[in-house]
Amino acid sequence: MGFRMSLIGCNLYMEHLKLEDIRTVPHPPFWWCRYVDGTHAKLKKEYALTISIHWTLTLNSQLKVRKKER
């Protein structure tokens, strides 16, 4: 039962984090999807650095923000 409760707690925390960050970012992405081991966001290329800096400064230090360019 403890394992299931930790999954629920993790989901609640990540959902709260997503809503809080989307609301406070200067230029919000068109979409932001969360997966088990990462996220996917669609945004304008010129805002990528701004959003990356914002997330790095505001997120919990245990979370790592990585950027992939195509």
CYANA upper distance limits for C-alpha pairs under 8 A (distance plus 0.5 A):
  1 MET  CA      5 MET  CA      6.83
  2 GLY  CA      6 SER  CA      6.75
  3 PHE  CA      7 LEU  CA      6.98
  4 ARG  CA      8 ILE  CA      6.93
  5 MET  CA      9 GLY  CA      6.64
  6 SER  CA     10 CYS  CA      6.54
  7 LEU  CA     11 ASN  CA      6.65
  8 ILE  CA     12 LEU  CA      6.69
  9 GLY  CA     13 TYR  CA      6.69
 10 CYS  CA     14 MET  CA      6.65
 11 ASN  CA     15 GLU  CA      6.59
 12 LEU  CA     16 HIS  CA      6.67
 13 TYR  CA     17 LEU  CA      6.58
 14 MET  CA     18 LYS  CA      6.53
 15 GLU  CA     19 LEU  CA      6.76
 16 HIS  CA     20 GLU  CA      6.56
 17 LEU  CA     21 ASP  CA      6.52
 18 LYS  CA     22 ILE  CA      6.50
 19 LEU  CA     23 ARG  CA      6.61
 20 GLU  CA     24 THR  CA      6.86
 21 ASP  CA     25 VAL  CA      6.39
 21 ASP  CA     55 TRP  CA      7.81
 22 ILE  CA     28 PRO  CA      6.46
 22 ILE  CA     29 PRO  CA      8.32
 23 ARG  CA     28 PRO  CA      8.11
 25 VAL  CA     51 ILE  CA      7.04
 25 VAL  CA     54 HIS  CA      7.16
 25 VAL  CA     55 TRP  CA      8.42
 26 PRO  CA     50 THR  CA      8.32
 26 PRO  CA     51 ILE  CA      7.87
 27 HIS  CA     47 TYR  CA      7.23
 27 HIS  CA     51 ILE  CA      7.72
 28 PRO  CA     43 LEU  CA      8.04
 28 PRO  CA     51 ILE  CA      8.48
 29 PRO  CA     41 ALA  CA      6.82
 29 PRO  CA     42 LYS  CA      6.13
 29 PRO  CA     43 LEU  CA      5.02
 29 PRO  CA     44 LYS  CA      8.05
 30 PHE  CA     41 ALA  CA      7.83
 30 PHE  CA     42 LYS  CA      5.92
 30 PHE  CA     43 LEU  CA      6.13
 31 TRP  CA     41 ALA  CA      6.03
 31 TRP  CA     42 LYS  CA      5.98
 31 TRP  CA     43 LEU  CA      8.03
 32 TRP  CA     39 THR  CA      7.55
 32 TRP  CA     40 HIS  CA      6.23
 32 TRP  CA     41 ALA  CA      4.81
 32 TRP  CA     42 LYS  CA      7.23
 33 CYS  CA     39 THR  CA      5.99
 33 CYS  CA     40 HIS  CA      5.63
 33 CYS  CA     41 ALA  CA      6.80
 34 ARG  CA     38 GLY  CA      6.63
 34 ARG  CA     39 THR  CA      4.83
 34 ARG  CA     40 HIS  CA      7.00
 35 TYR  CA     39 THR  CA      6.03
 35 TYR  CA     40 HIS  CA      8.40
 43 LEU  CA     47 TYR  CA      7.49
 43 LEU  CA     48 ALA  CA      7.47
 44 LYS  CA     48 ALA  CA      7.24
 47 TYR  CA     51 ILE  CA      6.65
 48 ALA  CA     52 SER  CA      6.52
 49 LEU  CA     53 ILE  CA      6.59
 50 THR  CA     54 HIS  CA      6.65
 51 ILE  CA     55 TRP  CA      6.56
 52 SER  CA     56 THR  CA      6.54
 52 SER  CA     65 VAL  CA      7.51
 52 SER  CA     67 LYS  CA      8.05
 53 ILE  CA     57 LEU  CA      6.61
 54 HIS  CA     58 THR  CA      6.55
 55 TRP  CA     59 LEU  CA      5.96
 55 TRP  CA     65 VAL  CA      7.67
 56 THR  CA     61 SER  CA      8.44
 56 THR  CA     64 LYS  CA      8.01
 56 THR  CA     65 VAL  CA      6.82
 59 LEU  CA     63 LEU  CA      7.26
